[in-house]
């Protein structure tokens, strides 16, 4: 029953080529960063404590 009202297309919306290139580059960079971070995590000893990040909640400027 093609053409039925309310049916959805399976094709993603068209994106201008410049944007598609940018998304692809950002996606590749994100994957590379994730791989690097996983590698670093594997190199750390299993009993090593996670690095602490400063907590800024509840603190005011003096």
mmCIF file of the N, C-alpha and C atoms, coordinates in Angstrom:
data_MODEL
# 
_entry.id   MODEL 
# 
loop_
_atom_site.group_PDB 
_atom_site.id 
_atom_site.type_symbol 
_atom_site.label_atom_id 
_atom_site.label_alt_id 
_atom_site.label_comp_id 
_atom_site.label_asym_id 
_atom_site.label_entity_id 
_atom_site.label_seq_id 
_atom_site.pdbx_PDB_ins_code 
_atom_site.Cartn_x 
_atom_site.Cartn_y 
_atom_site.Cartn_z 
_atom_site.occupancy 
_atom_site.B_iso_or_equiv 
_atom_site.pdbx_formal_charge 
_atom_site.auth_seq_id 
_atom_site.auth_comp_id 
_atom_site.auth_asym_id 
_atom_site.auth_atom_id 
_atom_site.pdbx_PDB_model_num 
ATOM 1   N N  . UNK A 1 1  ? 0.821  -1.183 0.000  1.00 0.00 ? 1  UNK A N  1 
ATOM 2   C CA . UNK A 1 1  ? 0.000  0.000  0.000  1.00 0.00 ? 1  UNK A CA 1 
ATOM 3   C C  . UNK A 1 1  ? 0.867  1.250  0.000  1.00 0.00 ? 1  UNK A C  1 
ATOM 4   N N  . UNK A 1 2  ? 1.633  1.393  -1.020 1.00 0.00 ? 2  UNK A N  1 
ATOM 5   C CA . UNK A 1 2  ? 2.482  2.570  -1.147 1.00 0.00 ? 2  UNK A CA 1 
ATOM 6   C C  . UNK A 1 2  ? 1.621  3.801  -1.344 1.00 0.00 ? 2  UNK A C  1 
ATOM 7   N N  . UNK A 1 3  ? 2.109  4.932  -0.832 1.00 0.00 ? 3  UNK A N  1 
ATOM 8   C CA . UNK A 1 3  ? 1.375  6.177  -0.983 1.00 0.00 ? 3  UNK A CA 1 
ATOM 9   C C  . UNK A 1 3  ? 0.326  6.378  0.101  1.00 0.00 ? 3  UNK A C  1 
ATOM 10  N N  . UNK A 1 4  ? 0.281  5.491  1.061  1.00 0.00 ? 4  UNK A N  1 
ATOM 11  C CA . UNK A 1 4  ? -0.676 5.607  2.157  1.00 0.00 ? 4  UNK A CA 1 
ATOM 12  C C  . UNK A 1 4  ? -0.333 6.840  3.000  1.00 0.00 ? 4  UNK A C  1 
ATOM 13  N N  . UNK A 1 5  ? -1.330 7.586  3.396  1.00 0.00 ? 5  UNK A N  1 
ATOM 14  C CA . UNK A 1 5  ? -1.115 8.794  4.188  1.00 0.00 ? 5  UNK A CA 1 
ATOM 15  C C  . UNK A 1 5  ? -0.432 8.430  5.501  1.00 0.00 ? 5  UNK A C  1 
ATOM 16  N N  . UNK A 1 6  ? 0.570  9.226  5.888  1.00 0.00 ? 6  UNK A N  1 
ATOM 17  C CA . UNK A 1 6  ? 1.273  9.008  7.146  1.00 0.00 ? 6  UNK A CA 1 
ATOM 18  C C  . UNK A 1 6  ? 2.435  8.044  7.024  1.00 0.00 ? 6  UNK A C  1 
ATOM 19  N N  . UNK A 1 7  ? 2.728  7.545  5.826  1.00 0.00 ? 7  UNK A N  1 
ATOM 20  C CA . UNK A 1 7  ? 3.863  6.635  5.680  1.00 0.00 ? 7  UNK A CA 1 
ATOM 21  C C  . UNK A 1 7  ? 5.164  7.431  5.783  1.00 0.00 ? 7  UNK A C  1 
ATOM 22  N N  . UNK A 1 8  ? 6.198  6.770  6.221  1.00 0.00 ? 8  UNK A N  1 
ATOM 23  C CA . UNK A 1 8  ? 7.489  7.429  6.417  1.00 0.00 ? 8  UNK A CA 1 
ATOM 24  C C  . UNK A 1 8  ? 8.462  7.003  5.338  1.00 0.00 ? 8  UNK A C  1 
ATOM 25  N N  . UNK A 1 9  ? 9.310  7.935  4.944  1.00 0.00 ? 9  UNK A N  1 
ATOM 26  C CA . UNK A 1 9  ? 10.359 7.616  3.988  1.00 0.00 ? 9  UNK A CA 1 
ATOM 27  C C  . UNK A 1 9  ? 11.535 7.009  4.732  1.00 0.00 ? 9  UNK A C  1 
ATOM 28  N N  . UNK A 1 10 ? 12.252 6.123  4.076  1.00 0.00 ? 10 UNK A N  1 
ATOM 29  C CA . UNK A 1 10 ? 13.405 5.503  4.708  1.00 0.00 ? 10 UNK A CA 1 
ATOM 30  C C  . UNK A 1 10 ? 14.687 6.261  4.403  1.00 0.00 ? 10 UNK A C  1 
ATOM 31  N N  . UNK A 1 11 ? 14.655 7.210  3.479  1.00 0.00 ? 11 UNK A N  1 
ATOM 32  C CA . UNK A 1 11 ? 15.844 7.973  3.133  1.00 0.00 ? 11 UNK A CA 1 
ATOM 33  C C  . UNK A 1 11 ? 16.032 9.121  4.115  1.00 0.00 ? 11 UNK A C  1 
ATOM 34  N N  . UNK A 1 12 ? 17.276 9.332  4.610  1.00 0.00 ? 12 UNK A N  1 
ATOM 35  C CA . UNK A 1 12 ? 17.514 10.468 5.502  1.00 0.00 ? 12 UNK A CA 1 
ATOM 36  C C  . UNK A 1 12 ? 17.394 11.770 4.722  1.00 0.00 ? 12 UNK A C  1 
ATOM 37  N N  . UNK A 1 13 ? 17.141 12.875 5.402  1.00 0.00 ? 13 UNK A N  1 
ATOM 38  C CA . UNK A 1 13 ? 17.038 14.151 4.697  1.00 0.00 ? 13 UNK A CA 1 
ATOM 39  C C  . UNK A 1 13 ? 18.360 14.501 4.030  1.00 0.00 ? 13 UNK A C  1 
ATOM 40  N N  . UNK A 1 14 ? 18.280 15.168 2.897  1.00 0.00 ? 14 UNK A N  1 
ATOM 41  C CA . UNK A 1 14 ? 19.490 15.565 2.170  1.00 0.00 ? 14 UNK A CA 1 
ATOM 42  C C  . UNK A 1 14 ? 20.188 16.683 2.934  1.00 0.00 ? 14 UNK A C  1 
ATOM 43  N N  . UNK A 1 15 ? 21.507 16.555 3.051  1.00 0.00 ? 15 UNK A N  1 
ATOM 44  C CA . UNK A 1 15 ? 22.319 17.542 3.744  1.00 0.00 ? 15 UNK A CA 1 
ATOM 45  C C  . UNK A 1 15 ? 23.276 18.129 2.718  1.00 0.00 ? 15 UNK A C  1 
ATOM 46  N N  . UNK A 1 16 ? 23.456 19.448 2.703  1.00 0.00 ? 16 UNK A N  1 
ATOM 47  C CA . UNK A 1 16 ? 24.418 20.028 1.764  1.00 0.00 ? 16 UNK A CA 1 
ATOM 48  C C  . UNK A 1 16 ? 25.780 19.357 1.913  1.00 0.00 ? 16 UNK A C  1 
ATOM 49  N N  . UNK A 1 17 ? 26.487 19.177 0.808  1.00 0.00 ? 17 UNK A N  1 
ATOM 50  C CA . UNK A 1 17 ? 27.741 18.415 0.804  1.00 0.00 ? 17 UNK A CA 1 
ATOM 51  C C  . UNK A 1 17 ? 28.763 18.952 1.801  1.00 0.00 ? 17 UNK A C  1 
ATOM 52  N N  . UNK A 1 18 ? 28.883 20.255 1.936  1.00 0.00 ? 18 UNK A N  1 
ATOM 53  C CA . UNK A 1 18 ? 29.836 20.830 2.891  1.00 0.00 ? 18 UNK A CA 1 
ATOM 54  C C  . UNK A 1 18 ? 29.550 20.375 4.308  1.00 0.00 ? 18 UNK A C  1 
ATOM 55  N N  . UNK A 1 19 ? 28.288 20.357 4.664  1.00 0.00 ? 19 UNK A N  1 
ATOM 56  C CA . UNK A 1 19 ? 27.886 19.908 5.997  1.00 0.00 ? 19 UNK A CA 1 
ATOM 57  C C  . UNK A 1 19 ? 28.149 18.421 6.175  1.00 0.00 ? 19 UNK A C  1 
ATOM 58  N N  . UNK A 1 20 ? 27.891 17.646 5.136  1.00 0.00 ? 20 UNK A N  1 
ATOM 59  C CA . UNK A 1 20 ? 28.120 16.208 5.211  1.00 0.00 ? 20 UNK A CA 1 
ATOM 60  C C  . UNK A 1 20 ? 29.607 15.930 5.427  1.00 0.00 ? 20 UNK A C  1 
ATOM 61  N N  . UNK A 1 21 ? 30.470 16.660 4.720  1.00 0.00 ? 21 UNK A N  1 
ATOM 62  C CA . UNK A 1 21 ? 31.915 16.508 4.894  1.00 0.00 ? 21 UNK A CA 1 
ATOM 63  C C  . UNK A 1 21 ? 32.315 16.853 6.325  1.00 0.00 ? 21 UNK A C  1 
ATOM 64  N N  . UNK A 1 22 ? 31.759 17.934 6.839  1.00 0.00 ? 22 UNK A N  1 
ATOM 65  C CA . UNK A 1 22 ? 32.083 18.362 8.192  1.00 0.00 ? 22 UNK A CA 1 
ATOM 66  C C  . UNK A 1 22 ? 31.636 17.307 9.201  1.00 0.00 ? 22 UNK A C  1 
ATOM 67  N N  . UNK A 1 23 ? 30.433 16.795 9.038  1.00 0.00 ? 23 UNK A N  1 
ATOM 68  C CA . UNK A 1 23 ? 29.938 15.757 9.947  1.00 0.00 ? 23 UNK A CA 1 
ATOM 69  C C  . UNK A 1 23 ? 30.826 14.520 9.903  1.00 0.00 ? 23 UNK A C  1 
ATOM 70  N N  . UNK A 1 24 ? 31.260 14.159 8.700  1.00 0.00 ? 24 UNK A N  1 
ATOM 71  C CA . UNK A 1 24 ? 32.121 12.981 8.557  1.00 0.00 ? 24 UNK A CA 1 
ATOM 72  C C  . UNK A 1 24 ? 33.463 13.206 9.256  1.00 0.00 ? 24 UNK A C  1 
ATOM 73  N N  . UNK A 1 25 ? 34.046 14.404 9.067  1.00 0.00 ? 25 UNK A N  1 
ATOM 74  C CA . UNK A 1 25 ? 35.323 14.711 9.730  1.00 0.00 ? 25 UNK A CA 1 
ATOM 75  C C  . UNK A 1 25 ? 35.169 14.695 11.246 1.00 0.00 ? 25 UNK A C  1 
ATOM 76  N N  . UNK A 1 26 ? 34.103 15.319 11.746 1.00 0.00 ? 26 UNK A N  1 
ATOM 77  C CA . UNK A 1 26 ? 33.881 15.343 13.192 1.00 0.00 ? 26 UNK A CA 1 
ATOM 78  C C  . UNK A 1 26 ? 33.638 13.942 13.741 1.00 0.00 ? 26 UNK A C  1 
ATOM 79  N N  . UNK A 1 27 ? 32.908 13.145 13.000 1.00 0.00 ? 27 UNK A N  1 
ATOM 80  C CA . UNK A 1 27 ? 32.640 11.771 13.404 1.00 0.00 ? 27 UNK A CA 1 
ATOM 81  C C  . UNK A 1 27 ? 33.931 10.969 13.481 1.00 0.00 ? 27 UNK A C  1 
ATOM 82  N N  . UNK A 1 28 ? 34.788 11.130 12.477 1.00 0.00 ? 28 UNK A N  1 
ATOM 83  C CA . UNK A 1 28 ? 36.078 10.428 12.469 1.00 0.00 ? 28 UNK A CA 1 
ATOM 84  C C  . UNK A 1 28 ? 36.952 10.874 13.635 1.00 0.00 ? 28 UNK A C  1 
ATOM 85  N N  . UNK A 1 29 ? 36.974 12.174 13.900 1.00 0.00 ? 29 UNK A N  1 
ATOM 86  C CA . UNK A 1 29 ? 37.782 12.706 14.997 1.00 0.00 ? 29 UNK A CA 1 
ATOM 87  C C  . UNK A 1 29 ? 37.276 12.183 16.342 1.00 0.00 ? 29 UNK A C  1 
ATOM 88  N N  . UNK A 1 30 ? 35.967 12.095 16.493 1.00 0.00 ? 30 UNK A N  1 
ATOM 89  C CA . UNK A 1 30 ? 35.387 11.598 17.728 1.00 0.00 ? 30 UNK A CA 1 
ATOM 90  C C  . UNK A 1 30 ? 35.758 10.132 17.949 1.00 0.00 ? 30 UNK A C  1 
ATOM 91  N N  . UNK A 1 31 ? 35.663 9.330  16.881 1.00 0.00 ? 31 UNK A N  1 
ATOM 92  C CA . UNK A 1 31 ? 36.039 7.915  16.989 1.00 0.00 ? 31 UNK A CA 1 
ATOM 93  C C  . UNK A 1 31 ? 37.513 7.757  17.348 1.00 0.00 ? 31 UNK A C  1 
ATOM 94  N N  . UNK A 1 32 ? 38.377 8.559  16.719 1.00 0.00 ? 32 UNK A N  1 
ATOM 95  C CA . UNK A 1 32 ? 39.813 8.486  17.003 1.00 0.00 ? 32 UNK A CA 1 
ATOM 96  C C  . UNK A 1 32 ? 40.092 8.861  18.456 1.00 0.00 ? 32 UNK A C  1 
ATOM 97  N N  . UNK A 1 33 ? 39.423 9.888  18.940 1.00 0.00 ? 33 UNK A N  1 
ATOM 98  C CA . UNK A 1 33 ? 39.594 10.322 20.327 1.00 0.00 ? 33 UNK A CA 1 
ATOM 99  C C  . UNK A 1 33 ? 39.136 9.223  21.287 1.00 0.00 ? 33 UNK A C  1 
ATOM 100 N N  . UNK A 1 34 ? 38.016 8.598  20.992 1.00 0.00 ? 34 UNK A N  1 
ATOM 101 C CA . UNK A 1 34 ? 37.512 7.527  21.843 1.00 0.00 ? 34 UNK A CA 1 
ATOM 102 C C  . UNK A 1 34 ? 38.494 6.357  21.878 1.00 0.00 ? 34 UNK A C  1 
ATOM 103 N N  . UNK A 1 35 ? 39.035 5.987  20.706 1.00 0.00 ? 35 UNK A N  1 
ATOM 104 C CA . UNK A 1 35 ? 40.026 4.900  20.647 1.00 0.00 ? 35 UNK A CA 1 
ATOM 105 C C  . UNK A 1 35 ? 41.241 5.225  21.504 1.00 0.00 ? 35 UNK A C  1 
ATOM 106 N N  . UNK A 1 36 ? 41.716 6.492  21.399 1.00 0.00 ? 36 UNK A N  1 
ATOM 107 C CA . UNK A 1 36 ? 42.888 6.915  22.157 1.00 0.00 ? 36 UNK A CA 1 
ATOM 108 C C  . UNK A 1 36 ? 42.609 6.849  23.661 1.00 0.00 ? 36 UNK A C  1 
ATOM 109 N N  . UNK A 1 37 ? 41.446 7.312  24.087 1.00 0.00 ? 37 UNK A N  1 
ATOM 110 C CA . UNK A 1 37 ? 41.106 7.302  25.507 1.00 0.00 ? 37 UNK A CA 1 
ATOM 111 C C  . UNK A 1 37 ? 40.950 5.881  26.041 1.00 0.00 ? 37 UNK A C  1 
ATOM 112 N N  . UNK A 1 38 ? 40.381 4.985  25.236 1.00 0.00 ? 38 UNK A N  1 
ATOM 113 C CA . UNK A 1 38 ? 40.257 3.588  25.649 1.00 0.00 ? 38 UNK A CA 1 
ATOM 114 C C  . UNK A 1 38 ? 41.633 2.955  25.808 1.00 0.00 ? 38 UNK A C  1 
ATOM 115 N N  . UNK A 1 39 ? 42.541 3.275  24.875 1.00 0.00 ? 39 UNK A N  1 
ATOM 116 C CA . UNK A 1 39 ? 43.901 2.765  24.950 1.00 0.00 ? 39 UNK A CA 1 
ATOM 117 C C  . UNK A 1 39 ? 44.579 3.238  26.231 1.00 0.00 ? 39 UNK A C  1 
ATOM 118 N N  . UNK A 1 40 ? 44.421 4.526  26.537 1.00 0.00 ? 40 UNK A N  1 
ATOM 119 C CA . UNK A 1 40 ? 45.016 5.075  27.751 1.00 0.00 ? 40 UNK A CA 1 
ATOM 120 C C  . UNK A 1 40 ? 44.435 4.401  28.986 1.00 0.00 ? 40 UNK A C  1 
ATOM 121 N N  . UNK A 1 41 ? 43.148 4.131  28.985 1.00 0.00 ? 41 UNK A N  1 
ATOM 122 C CA . UNK A 1 41 ? 42.503 3.484  30.132 1.00 0.00 ? 41 UNK A CA 1 
ATOM 123 C C  . UNK A 1 41 ? 43.036 2.067  30.311 1.00 0.00 ? 41 UNK A C  1 
ATOM 124 N N  . UNK A 1 42 ? 43.283 1.366  29.211 1.00 0.00 ? 42 UNK A N  1 
ATOM 125 C CA . UNK A 1 42 ? 43.815 0.004  29.296 1.00 0.00 ? 42 UNK A CA 1 
ATOM 126 C C  . UNK A 1 42 ? 45.240 -0.005 29.843 1.00 0.00 ? 42 UNK A C  1 
ATOM 127 N N  . UNK A 1 43 ? 46.002 1.050  29.573 1.00 0.00 ? 43 UNK A N  1 
ATOM 128 C CA . UNK A 1 43 ? 47.387 1.123  30.036 1.00 0.00 ? 43 UNK A CA 1 
ATOM 129 C C  . UNK A 1 43 ? 47.481 1.384  31.537 1.00 0.00 ? 43 UNK A C  1 
ATOM 130 N N  . UNK A 1 44 ? 46.457 1.991  32.117 1.00 0.00 ? 44 UNK A N  1 
ATOM 131 C CA . UNK A 1 44 ? 46.462 2.267  33.555 1.00 0.00 ? 44 UNK A CA 1 
ATOM 132 C C  . UNK A 1 44 ? 46.275 0.976  34.334 1.00 0.00 ? 44 UNK A C  1 
ATOM 133 N N  . UNK A 1 45 ? 46.877 0.886  35.522 1.00 0.00 ? 45 UNK A N  1 
ATOM 134 C CA . UNK A 1 45 ? 46.641 -0.295 36.358 1.00 0.00 ? 45 UNK A CA 1 
ATOM 135 C C  . UNK A 1 45 ? 45.163 -0.382 36.756 1.00 0.00 ? 45 UNK A C  1 
ATOM 136 N N  . UNK A 1 46 ? 44.675 -1.593 36.941 1.00 0.00 ? 46 UNK A N  1 
ATOM 137 C CA . UNK A 1 46 ? 43.261 -1.793 37.251 1.00 0.00 ? 46 UNK A CA 1 
ATOM 138 C C  . UNK A 1 46 ? 42.867 -1.144 38.571 1.00 0.00 ? 46 UNK A C  1 
ATOM 139 N N  . UNK A 1 47 ? 43.793 -1.069 39.523 1.00 0.00 ? 47 UNK A N  1 
ATOM 140 C CA . UNK A 1 47 ? 43.459 -0.501 40.831 1.00 0.00 ? 47 UNK A CA 1 
ATOM 141 C C  . UNK A 1 47 ? 43.712 1.002  40.903 1.00 0.00 ? 47 UNK A C  1 
ATOM 142 N N  . UNK A 1 48 ? 44.118 1.607  39.789 1.00 0.00 ? 48 UNK A N  1 
ATOM 143 C CA . UNK A 1 48 ? 44.366 3.049  39.763 1.00 0.00 ? 48 UNK A CA 1 
ATOM 144 C C  . UNK A 1 48 ? 43.053 3.804  39.935 1.00 0.00 ? 48 UNK A C  1 
ATOM 145 N N  . UNK A 1 49 ? 43.136 4.878  40.679 1.00 0.00 ? 49 UNK A N  1 
ATOM 146 C CA . UNK A 1 49 ? 41.947 5.697  40.927 1.00 0.00 ? 49 UNK A CA 1 
ATOM 147 C C  . UNK A 1 49 ? 41.728 6.652  39.751 1.00 0.00 ? 49 UNK A C  1 
ATOM 148 N N  . UNK A 1 50 ? 40.483 6.903  39.446 1.00 0.00 ? 50 UNK A N  1 
ATOM 149 C CA . UNK A 1 50 ? 40.145 7.832  38.362 1.00 0.00 ? 50 UNK A CA 1 
ATOM 150 C C  . UNK A 1 50 ? 40.615 9.230  38.742 1.00 0.00 ? 50 UNK A C  1 
ATOM 151 N N  . UNK A 1 51 ? 41.075 10.006 37.778 1.00 0.00 ? 51 UNK A N  1 
ATOM 152 C CA . UNK A 1 51 ? 41.514 11.372 38.088 1.00 0.00 ? 51 UNK A CA 1 
ATOM 153 C C  . UNK A 1 51 ? 40.353 12.203 38.647 1.00 0.00 ? 51 UNK A C  1 
ATOM 154 N N  . UNK A 1 52 ? 40.674 13.011 39.636 1.00 0.00 ? 52 UNK A N  1 
ATOM 155 C CA . UNK A 1 52 ? 39.650 13.859 40.268 1.00 0.00 ? 52 UNK A CA 1 
ATOM 156 C C  . UNK A 1 52 ? 39.494 15.157 39.491 1.00 0.00 ? 52 UNK A C  1 
ATOM 157 N N  . UNK A 1 53 ? 38.259 15.595 39.376 1.00 0.00 ? 53 UNK A N  1 
ATOM 158 C CA . UNK A 1 53 ? 37.970 16.881 38.751 1.00 0.00 ? 53 UNK A CA 1 
ATOM 159 C C  . UNK A 1 53 ? 37.486 17.817 39.836 1.00 0.00 ? 53 UNK A C  1 
ATOM 160 N N  . UNK A 1 54 ? 37.886 19.069 39.797 1.00 0.00 ? 54 UNK A N  1 
ATOM 161 C CA . UNK A 1 54 ? 37.448 19.996 40.840 1.00 0.00 ? 54 UNK A CA 1 
ATOM 162 C C  . UNK A 1 54 ? 35.926 20.178 40.824 1.00 0.00 ? 54 UNK A C  1 
ATOM 163 N N  . UNK A 1 55 ? 35.363 20.282 42.010 1.00 0.00 ? 55 UNK A N  1 
ATOM 164 C CA . UNK A 1 55 ? 33.936 20.492 42.142 1.00 0.00 ? 55 UNK A CA 1 
ATOM 165 C C  . UNK A 1 55 ? 33.686 21.977 42.354 1.00 0.00 ? 55 UNK A C  1 
ATOM 166 N N  . UNK A 1 56 ? 32.826 22.551 41.537 1.00 0.00 ? 56 UNK A N  1 
ATOM 167 C CA . UNK A 1 56 ? 32.557 23.988 41.632 1.00 0.00 ? 56 UNK A CA 1 
ATOM 168 C C  . UNK A 1 56 ? 31.162 24.244 42.212 1.00 0.00 ? 56 UNK A C  1 
ATOM 169 N N  . UNK A 1 57 ? 30.442 23.205 42.514 1.00 0.00 ? 57 UNK A N  1 
ATOM 170 C CA . UNK A 1 57 ? 29.087 23.370 43.045 1.00 0.00 ? 57 UNK A CA 1 
ATOM 171 C C  . UNK A 1 57 ? 29.163 23.913 44.463 1.00 0.00 ? 57 UNK A C  1 
ATOM 172 N N  . UNK A 1 58 ? 28.417 24.953 44.737 1.00 0.00 ? 58 UNK A N  1 
ATOM 173 C CA . UNK A 1 58 ? 28.333 25.507 46.072 1.00 0.00 ? 58 UNK A CA 1 
ATOM 174 C C  . UNK A 1 58 ? 29.469 26.445 46.419 1.00 0.00 ? 58 UNK A C  1 
ATOM 175 N N  . UNK A 1 59 ? 30.401 26.654 45.528 1.00 0.00 ? 59 UNK A N  1 
ATOM 176 C CA . UNK A 1 59 ? 31.515 27.556 45.799 1.00 0.00 ? 59 UNK A CA 1 
ATOM 177 C C  . UNK A 1 59 ? 31.195 28.918 45.211 1.00 0.00 ? 59 UNK A C  1 
ATOM 178 N N  . UNK A 1 60 ? 31.608 29.962 45.895 1.00 0.00 ? 60 UNK A N  1 
ATOM 179 C CA . UNK A 1 60 ? 31.382 31.314 45.411 1.00 0.00 ? 60 UNK A CA 1 
ATOM 180 C C  . UNK A 1 60 ? 32.727 32.016 45.238 1.00 0.00 ? 60 UNK A C  1 
ATOM 181 N N  . UNK A 1 61 ? 32.741 33.043 44.403 1.00 0.00 ? 61 UNK A N  1 
ATOM 182 C CA . UNK A 1 61 ? 33.967 33.813 44.227 1.00 0.00 ? 61 UNK A CA 1 
ATOM 183 C C  . UNK A 1 61 ? 34.219 34.646 45.470 1.00 0.00 ? 61 UNK A C  1 
ATOM 184 N N  . UNK A 1 62 ? 35.457 34.760 45.868 1.00 0.00 ? 62 UNK A N  1 
ATOM 185 C CA . UNK A 1 62 ? 35.800 35.551 47.047 1.00 0.00 ? 62 UNK A CA 1 
ATOM 186 C C  . UNK A 1 62 ? 36.160 36.959 46.665 1.00 0.00 ? 62 UNK A C  1 
# 
